[in-house]
């Protein structure tokens, strides 16, 4: 059985709802003009940063966004974050990240 020893996040990185408002607006908006006003590189970078948030709910949301076609140009960055989150301290985050990795057909690293 795998022992999870590391949980991502710190007291310094608490996420407020306002911090993710642009991500939600971009994901849910059907207004192309509104989506165009959001700077995708900044949104993508912030989404990848949120993978380290102290809240398991935020990390779970990140996994959902990454596996649902988040606007991140480099597929390798997505896979790296999903692999990191597949060892998360929260069981829900781990399970969803592993499912997402399977969708990407990426072999998981063997655990010692």
C-alpha positions in Angstrom: 0.0 0.0 0.0 1.3 3.4 -0.9 2.1 5.8 1.9 1.4 9.4 1.2 3.7 11.7 3.0 3.4 15.0 1.2 0.5 17.3 0.9 0.8 20.2 -1.5 0.0 23.7 -0.4 1.1 26.0 2.4 -0.5 28.5 4.7 0.9 31.2 2.3 -1.2 30.1 -0.6 -4.8 30.2 0.4 -7.0 30.8 -2.6 -9.9 33.3 -2.5 -12.9 32.9 -4.8 -11.8 36.1 -6.5 -8.5 34.5 -7.4 -10.2 31.9 -9.6 -13.0 34.1 -11.0 -11.2 34.6 -14.3 -10.8 30.8 -14.7 -14.4 30.2 -14.0 -15.5 33.0 -16.3 -13.4 31.6 -19.1 -14.6 28.0 -18.6 -18.3 28.9 -18.3 -18.7 31.9 -20.6 -20.3 31.5 -23.9 -19.5 35.1 -24.7 -16.5 35.0 -27.1 -15.7 38.6 -26.5 -15.5 38.1 -22.7 -13.2 35.0 -23.2 -10.9 37.1 -25.5 -10.4 39.7 -22.7 -9.0 37.1 -20.4 -5.2 36.5 -20.9 -4.9 32.7 -21.4 -1.2 32.5 -20.6 -1.8 34.3 -17.2 -4.8 32.1 -16.5 -2.9 29.0 -17.5 0.0 29.8 -15.2 -2.3 30.6 -12.3 -4.1 27.3 -12.9 -0.8 25.4 -12.7 0.1 27.3 -9.5 -3.2 26.4 -7.9 -2.1 22.7 -8.0 -0.1 23.6 -4.9 -3.0 25.3 -3.0 -3.5 24.3 0.6 -7.2 23.5 0.0 -8.0 20.0 -1.3 -11.1 21.4 -2.9 -9.0 23.8 -5.0 -6.6 21.0 -6.0 -9.5 18.8 -6.9 -10.9 21.6 -9.1 -7.5 22.0 -10.7 -7.5 18.3 -11.6 -10.9 18.7 -13.2 -9.9 21.7 -15.2 -6.6 20.1 -16.4 -8.4 16.9 -17.4 -11.2 18.9 -19.1 -9.1 20.6 -21.7 -7.7 23.6 -19.8 -6.1 26.2 -22.1 -2.5 25.2 -21.4 -0.3 25.1 -24.5 2.2 22.7 -23.2 0.7 19.2 -22.7 3.8 18.2 -20.7 3.0 20.8 -18.0 -0.5 19.3 -17.6 0.8 15.8 -17.4 3.5 16.9 -14.8 0.9 18.5 -12.6 -1.5 15.5 -12.9 1.4 13.2 -11.9 2.3 15.4 -9.0 -1.4 15.4 -7.8 -1.6 11.6 -8.2 0.4 11.5 -5.0 -1.6 14.1 -3.2 -2.5 13.7 0.5 -6.2 13.9 -0.3 -7.7 10.6 -1.5 -10.2 12.4 -3.9 -7.5 14.4 -5.5 -5.3 11.3 -6.0 -8.0 9.3 -7.5 -9.2 11.9 -9.9 -5.6 12.7 -11.0 -4.9 9.0 -11.6 -8.1 8.8 -13.7 -7.0 11.9 -15.7 -3.6 10.4 -16.3 -5.2 7.2 -17.6 -7.2 9.4 -20.1 -3.9 10.9 -21.3 -2.5 7.4 -21.6 0.6 8.3 -19.6 2.2 5.4 -17.6 2.5 6.2 -13.9 5.9 5.9 -12.4 6.5 2.7 -10.4 6.6 3.3 -6.7 9.4 1.9 -4.6 
